[in-house]
Amino acid sequence: AQTAPKSVIHVVTVAWKKEATPAQIEAALAGVQELPKSYKGITRVWTKTHKMQNAKGVDPLRTHAFVMEFVDEAALKDYSGSDAQKKWYEVYIPIRESSTTFDITN
């Protein structure tokens, strides 16, 4: 449809390592919020979980999610391995147990 955006929504659910502290988790999520400043291909970011559903029995439990909106598929592709991603990964990867990612577009 003509009204369908060409942007790509990058949805990530995260399970943290048991030893991850609340301060480390907050720093990782704050880092997501800062990504549009260091990578022009990201237009918007969401990090506040409003509701978590169907998590019962999931191991490891994914307690947080974040979403990044990329201008287009090329911006998402170019983000992988970028300096912005590498810098954020310094905070995120050491405390991430596992994650699930969905990239969604029209």
N, C-alpha and C positions, 0 to 999 in steps of 0.2 A: 504494500500500500504506500501511497505517497507520503503518508504521515509517519511511517515507520522509521525510527532513527537508524543511522548507520554505525552508531557507537557500539562498543562492546562492553558488556557488564561482566566483570571478573569477580565471582563470588567464592569466598574461601571460608570454610569452617575449620576450626582449630582445636586440637587437644594439646594441652601444655604438658611439659614434663612435670613429674610430681614435685621436683625440687624448685620449680619456677615460683618466684615470689610474686605477690600482687604488684609490687613496684616494677618488676621486670615485665610483667604482662602489660601494665599501663604504659610503660616506655615503648613496648612493641606496637601497641595500638596508636600511641601518639606519633610514632614514626610513620605509620600508614597515613595519618592525617597530614603529615608534612610532605608526602611524596609529590603532590601537584606542584609544589614550589621548586622541586629539583628535577622533575620530569614533565615537560610541557604536554606530553601526550595523555596525561591523566587529567580529567576535567573535574571530577567529583569523587568524594570518598565518604563512606558510611562505616562507623565502627561501634555504634551503640546498639546492643542487642535489646530489642523490645520484647521479644517472646521467643522461647525455644520450645520446639514441639517434637514429639516422637524420639526423645533421647534415651528413654528407658531401655536398659540392657545393652547400650552401645558401649563398646570398650575398644580403645580409650574414649572416654566421654569428651565430646567436642563442646566446650562451654562458651566459646566465643565465635563470632563470625565478623568478617569485614567485606566490604564491597568497594571496588574501584571501577570507575567508568573511564574507558579509554576512548579517544576521539574516533578511532577506527581499528580495524584488524591489524593494519601495519604498525600502529602505535603500540598495540599489545605485543606484537612480535618483537619490535625493537626494544621494548622494555626489558625483555629477558636478557640478562647479562649486562644491562646498562650500569653505569656508575651509580645511579640513584638506587637501583635494586641492590647492588652489592653493598652499599653503605647501610641500607635498612636491614639487610640480611645479617649484618654484624650483631644486631640487637635481637632479631627475630629467630633466626635459625638455632642458636644455642639453647633456647627454651621451648622450642616446638617439638612435641612428641610426634604428631602426625597432623595432616591436613587433607581436606578434600576440596578440589577446585572445580568450578563450572565456569566456562566462558560462554556468554550468551549474546547473540546478536540477531538481526533480522536478515 
